[in-house]
Amino acid sequence: AFQTVPLAVNGKYIAGYYESGNLVNGYLQRGTTFQNLYPPGSKSSYVSALNRHQAAVGGFCPNGCNPNTGTHGFLYSGGKYVQIDYPSGIQGTTTTAFGINDAGQIVGGYCLPPRSACPTDEINPADHGFLYDHGVFTQLDYPGAQLTQANAINDAGTIVGTYNANFTLHSFLYQ
């Protein structure tokens, strides 16, 4: 069965992922032109956000990874891929990117081992959220929360996301 899931749109492109059998692949679509986005070494990918400059972010997995989550985040811009991994210093940390603004600031989440199938989506937050601003990571954790994830960032730098406190999901706005 073939399934297409759009997750982002800007003035020129639609982006997301499609599933065909065991294959999960990120894509960009402009009109009838369809471009696969899978970073080098990936076996599955998805695109979660676009900015007006056609930069795309998402997550990807190498062999043996759950295709519905991310092991690594990525930025695709100008025909090139940049792998995004939160620098925790702990082997097995997983990262994915969920949002990007026109200034190129990226937000997302990362998880520490043993959580290898993480982050999954906005409803099941990552261990920690992050802001990635041109090579500099800032950890974002909602005060008192067990889990935090940054889902989107606008051009003013305002970040929205989700956090879990006392096993209840909440939303946050960070300015």
C-alpha positions as CSV (number, residue, x, y, z in Angstrom):
1,A,0.0,0.0,0.0
2,F,1.2,3.5,-0.8
3,Q,0.5,6.4,1.6
4,T,1.6,10.0,1.4
5,V,1.7,12.2,4.5
6,P,2.3,15.9,3.9
7,L,3.8,17.7,7.0
8,A,4.8,21.1,5.7
9,V,4.1,23.7,3.1
10,N,5.5,27.0,2.0
11,G,4.9,29.3,-1.1
12,K,6.5,26.8,-3.5
13,Y,6.7,23.3,-1.9
14,I,4.9,20.6,-0.1
15,A,7.0,18.3,2.1
16,G,6.5,15.2,4.2
17,Y,7.0,11.5,3.8
18,Y,5.6,8.6,1.8
19,E,5.3,4.9,2.7
20,S,5.5,2.1,0.2
21,G,5.8,-1.3,1.7
22,N,8.6,-1.1,4.2
23,L,10.0,2.1,2.7
24,V,9.5,5.4,4.4
25,N,11.0,8.4,2.4
26,G,11.0,12.1,2.8
27,Y,10.0,14.2,-0.1
28,L,9.7,17.7,-1.6
29,Q,7.0,18.4,-4.2
30,R,6.5,21.4,-6.4
31,G,3.6,21.1,-8.8
32,T,4.0,17.6,-10.4
33,T,7.8,17.5,-9.6
34,F,8.6,15.1,-6.8
35,Q,12.0,14.9,-5.2
36,N,13.1,12.2,-2.7
37,L,15.0,13.5,0.4
38,Y,17.1,10.9,2.1
39,P,20.4,11.9,3.6
40,P,23.5,9.8,2.9
41,G,23.4,6.6,4.8
42,S,19.7,6.7,5.6
43,K,17.2,3.8,5.1
44,S,14.2,6.0,6.0
45,S,13.5,9.7,6.3
46,Y,10.8,12.3,6.7
47,V,10.6,16.1,6.2
48,S,8.8,17.9,9.0
49,A,9.3,21.6,8.1
50,L,10.3,24.1,5.4
51,N,11.2,27.7,5.4
52,R,10.7,30.3,2.6
53,H,14.2,29.7,1.4
54,Q,13.4,26.0,0.5
55,A,15.5,24.7,3.5
56,A,13.9,21.6,4.9
57,V,14.4,19.7,8.2
58,G,13.5,16.3,9.5
59,G,14.8,13.1,10.7
60,F,16.3,9.9,9.3
61,C,17.4,6.4,10.2
62,P,20.2,4.2,9.1
63,N,19.8,0.4,9.0
64,G,17.9,-1.2,11.8
65,C,16.1,1.9,13.0
66,N,12.4,2.4,13.6
67,P,11.3,4.2,10.4
68,N,8.6,6.2,12.2
69,T,11.1,7.9,14.5
70,G,14.5,9.6,13.9
71,T,18.0,8.6,14.9
72,H,19.5,11.8,13.4
73,G,18.1,15.1,12.4
74,F,19.0,16.8,9.2
75,L,18.9,20.1,7.3
76,Y,18.6,20.0,3.5
77,S,19.5,23.3,1.8
78,G,21.0,24.3,-1.5
79,G,21.2,20.6,-2.5
80,K,23.3,19.7,0.5
81,Y,22.5,17.7,3.7
82,V,23.8,18.6,7.2
83,Q,23.3,15.9,9.8
84,I,22.0,17.3,13.1
85,D,22.9,15.4,16.3
86,Y,22.6,17.0,19.8
87,P,26.1,16.8,21.3
88,S,25.2,15.0,24.5
89,G,28.4,13.0,24.5
90,I,26.4,9.9,25.3
91,Q,26.5,7.0,22.7
92,G,23.0,6.2,21.4
93,T,21.5,9.7,21.7
94,T,18.8,10.2,19.1
95,T,17.9,13.5,17.6
96,T,15.3,14.9,15.2
97,A,14.4,18.3,13.8
98,F,10.8,19.5,13.7
99,G,10.9,23.2,12.8
100,I,12.9,25.8,11.0
101,N,12.4,29.6,10.5
102,D,13.6,31.8,7.7
103,A,16.8,32.8,9.6
104,G,17.8,29.1,9.6
105,Q,17.2,28.5,13.4
106,I,16.1,24.8,13.9
107,V,14.1,23.3,16.8
108,G,13.5,19.7,17.7
109,G,14.1,17.1,20.4
110,Y,16.6,14.5,21.5
111,C,16.5,11.4,23.7
112,L,19.1,9.7,25.7
113,P,19.6,5.9,25.9
114,P,17.9,3.6,26.5
115,R,15.1,5.4,24.6
116,S,16.1,4.5,21.1
117,A,12.7,5.0,19.4
118,C,12.6,8.7,20.2
119,P,11.4,11.3,19.5
120,T,8.3,10.1,17.8
121,D,6.0,13.0,17.4
122,E,4.4,16.0,19.1
123,I,2.2,13.9,21.3
124,N,5.1,11.8,22.7
125,P,7.8,14.4,23.6
126,A,11.5,13.8,23.5
127,D,13.6,13.8,26.7
128,H,14.8,17.3,25.9
129,G,14.0,20.0,23.4
130,F,16.7,22.1,21.6
131,L,17.3,25.2,19.6
132,Y,20.1,24.8,16.9
133,D,21.2,28.2,15.8
134,H,24.0,28.0,13.1
135,G,26.0,25.4,14.8
136,V,25.2,26.3,18.4
137,F,22.8,24.0,20.4
138,T,20.8,25.3,23.3
139,Q,18.9,22.7,25.4
140,L,15.3,23.6,26.1
141,D,13.6,22.0,29.1
142,Y,10.3,23.2,30.5
143,P,10.8,23.7,34.3
144,G,9.7,20.7,36.3
145,A,8.8,18.6,33.2
146,Q,9.9,15.0,32.7
147,L,10.0,15.4,28.9
148,T,10.2,18.4,26.6
149,Q,10.2,18.9,22.8
150,A,10.4,22.0,20.6
151,N,8.0,21.6,17.6
152,A,8.1,24.9,15.7
153,I,9.8,28.3,15.6
154,N,8.7,31.5,13.8
155,D,10.7,34.3,12.3
156,A,10.6,36.3,15.6
157,G,12.3,33.3,17.3
158,T,9.2,32.3,19.3
159,I,9.2,28.6,19.9
160,V,6.2,26.3,20.7
161,G,6.4,22.8,21.9
162,T,5.1,20.1,24.2
163,Y,6.1,18.8,27.6
164,N,5.0,16.1,29.9
165,A,4.7,16.8,33.6
166,N,3.2,14.2,36.0
167,F,2.2,12.1,33.0
168,T,0.0,14.8,31.5
169,L,0.8,16.5,28.1
170,H,1.0,20.3,28.1
171,S,2.0,22.9,25.5
172,F,4.5,25.8,25.9
173,L,5.4,29.0,24.2
174,Y,9.0,30.2,24.6
175,Q,10.0,33.8,23.8
